[in-house]
């Protein structure tokens, strides 16, 4: 008699998805390219993707996706991570690999780094209009193997009415972008041509316990 694992996802892969459920809900971008790949890789049928996409918010779409995924066969987890990587969402696959045998918090930005971002928010507000350069975005979106911000997230971040609101949006998102988010963000500030921004970045590098 066939076991359930021949038809569904393995218990180990189910556990990874369960442990990182909230992280995935808030960090996976169910964009058109990603959803199309789920069909191409035969993870979901077209009607299932249509059902997922019928949800009104990104978070609700990902919740439904994660609900359906465990029943889509033993290869569903691997194919799901492939689709994430192919749509510049490697931060999510890194977290899924990181979580094995670890506390989920070890796969996210450290508490010290998170607190540091809160402390420098006002400083960043003062130079907000100088931060969002093309080079800054390039580093956050295409930094080696770590895509910290996706196109969809950039659109949400820059939807604020003022540069200060955009800074708030960015700092609210960064702590959930994986263990490399802080380093990449500071590195992007270091390369700013603005002297004051460079000084802020240098002060971050000098803080004990941040790195």
C-alpha positions in Angstrom: 0.0 0.0 0.0 1.4 3.4 -1.0 2.2 5.8 1.8 0.9 9.4 1.9 4.4 10.7 1.3 4.3 9.1 -2.2 1.5 11.5 -3.0 2.2 14.4 -0.7 5.2 16.4 0.6 7.6 14.8 3.0 7.1 15.5 6.7 10.5 17.3 6.8 9.5 19.7 4.1 6.1 20.2 5.6 7.8 21.2 8.9 10.0 23.8 7.1 6.9 25.4 5.6 5.1 25.4 9.0 8.1 26.8 10.9 8.5 29.7 8.4 4.8 30.2 7.6 4.6 33.8 8.8 7.9 34.7 7.2 6.8 33.3 3.9 3.4 35.0 4.0 5.0 38.4 4.5 8.1 37.9 2.3 7.1 35.9 -0.8 5.9 38.0 -3.8 3.2 36.1 -5.7 3.8 38.0 -8.9 2.8 36.9 -12.4 6.1 35.4 -13.3 6.2 33.4 -10.1 2.7 32.1 -10.4 3.3 31.2 -14.1 6.4 29.1 -13.0 4.2 27.2 -10.5 2.1 26.1 -13.5 5.1 25.4 -15.8 6.7 23.3 -13.1 3.5 21.4 -12.7 3.2 22.3 -9.0 -0.3 23.7 -9.5 -2.9 23.4 -12.3 -4.1 26.6 -13.9 -7.4 26.5 -12.0 -5.6 26.3 -8.7 -3.4 29.3 -9.5 -6.6 31.2 -10.6 -8.0 30.3 -7.1 -4.9 31.6 -5.4 -4.9 34.8 -7.4 -8.5 35.5 -6.6 -7.5 36.5 -3.1 -7.5 40.3 -2.6 -4.0 40.8 -0.9 -0.5 39.4 -1.5 -0.5 37.9 2.0 -3.8 36.1 1.4 -2.5 34.7 -1.9 0.6 33.3 -0.2 -1.4 31.8 2.7 -3.7 29.9 0.2 -0.6 28.8 -1.8 1.0 27.4 1.4 -2.2 25.7 2.3 -2.3 23.8 -1.1 1.4 23.2 -1.5 1.9 20.2 0.9 -0.6 18.1 -1.1 1.2 18.7 -4.5 3.6 15.7 -4.4 7.1 14.9 -3.0 8.8 17.3 -5.4 6.6 20.3 -4.7 8.9 21.8 -2.1 12.0 21.6 -4.3 10.1 23.0 -7.3 8.6 25.8 -5.1 12.1 26.9 -4.0 13.3 26.8 -7.7 10.5 29.1 -8.6 11.5 31.4 -5.8 15.1 31.5 -6.9 14.1 32.1 -10.6 12.1 35.1 -9.6 14.8 36.8 -7.5 13.4 35.6 -4.1 16.4 33.8 -2.9 16.0 35.4 0.6 13.0 33.0 1.0 14.9 29.9 -0.1 17.9 30.8 2.1 15.5 31.1 5.1 14.0 27.7 4.3 17.4 26.1 4.2 18.5 28.0 7.3 15.6 26.9 9.4 16.7 23.2 9.4 17.6 22.4 13.0 17.5 26.1 14.0 15.3 28.7 15.6 13.5 30.7 12.9 14.9 33.9 14.5 18.4 32.8 13.4 17.3 33.0 9.8 16.1 36.6 10.1 17.8 39.9 11.0 19.2 39.8 14.5 17.5 41.6 17.3 20.5 44.0 17.8 20.4 44.9 14.1 16.6 45.4 14.2 16.9 47.7 17.2 19.7 49.6 15.5 17.5 50.4 12.6 14.9 51.8 14.9 17.5 54.0 16.6 18.8 55.6 13.4 15.4 56.2 11.8 15.4 59.9 12.7 19.0 60.3 11.3 17.9 58.7 8.0 14.8 61.0 7.9 17.2 64.0 7.6 18.9 62.6 4.5 16.0 60.7 3.1 15.9 62.7 -0.1 19.5 61.7 -0.9 19.2 58.0 -0.1 17.1 56.5 -2.9 19.6 56.7 -5.8 19.7 54.2 -8.7 22.9 52.7 -7.2 21.2 52.2 -3.8 18.4 50.3 -5.4 20.7 48.3 -7.5 22.6 47.0 -4.4 19.4 46.1 -2.6 17.9 44.4 -5.6 20.9 42.7 -7.2 23.5 42.2 -4.5 25.4 39.0 -5.5 23.1 36.1 -4.3 21.0 38.2 -1.9 18.0 39.9 -3.3 16.8 42.0 -0.4 14.1 44.0 -2.2 12.0 42.9 -5.1 10.4 45.1 -7.7 7.0 44.8 -6.1 8.5 45.8 -2.7 10.3 48.7 -4.2 6.9 50.0 -5.6 5.4 49.6 -2.1 8.3 51.3 -0.4 8.3 54.3 -2.8 4.5 54.8 -2.5 4.9 57.2 0.4 4.0 60.8 -0.1 7.4 62.0 1.2 11.0 60.6 1.3 10.6 60.2 5.0 7.6 57.9 4.6 9.6 55.9 2.1 12.3 55.5 4.6 9.7 54.2 7.1 8.4 51.8 4.6 11.9 50.4 3.9 12.8 50.1 7.6 9.6 48.3 8.3 10.4 45.7 5.6 14.1 45.2 6.1 14.0 43.2 9.4 12.0 40.5 7.6 14.3 40.2 4.6 16.7 37.5 6.0 20.0 37.4 7.8 21.9 39.4 5.2 19.5 42.3 4.9 21.3 44.6 7.4 24.7 44.1 5.9 23.5 44.8 2.4 21.6 47.9 3.5 24.6 49.3 5.3 26.9 48.5 2.4 24.5 50.4 0.1 24.7 53.4 2.4 28.5 53.2 2.5 28.6 53.6 -1.3 26.4 56.8 -1.2 28.1 59.9 -2.6 26.5 61.9 0.2 28.9 62.6 3.0 26.3 62.6 5.8 24.9 59.2 4.7 28.5 57.8 4.6 29.0 59.0 8.2 25.8 57.2 9.3 27.0 54.0 7.6 30.4 54.3 9.2 28.8 54.7 12.6 26.8 51.6 12.1 29.8 49.5 11.2 31.5 50.7 14.4 28.6 49.6 16.7 29.5 46.7 18.9 27.3 43.6 18.4 25.8 44.7 15.1 28.2 42.5 13.1 
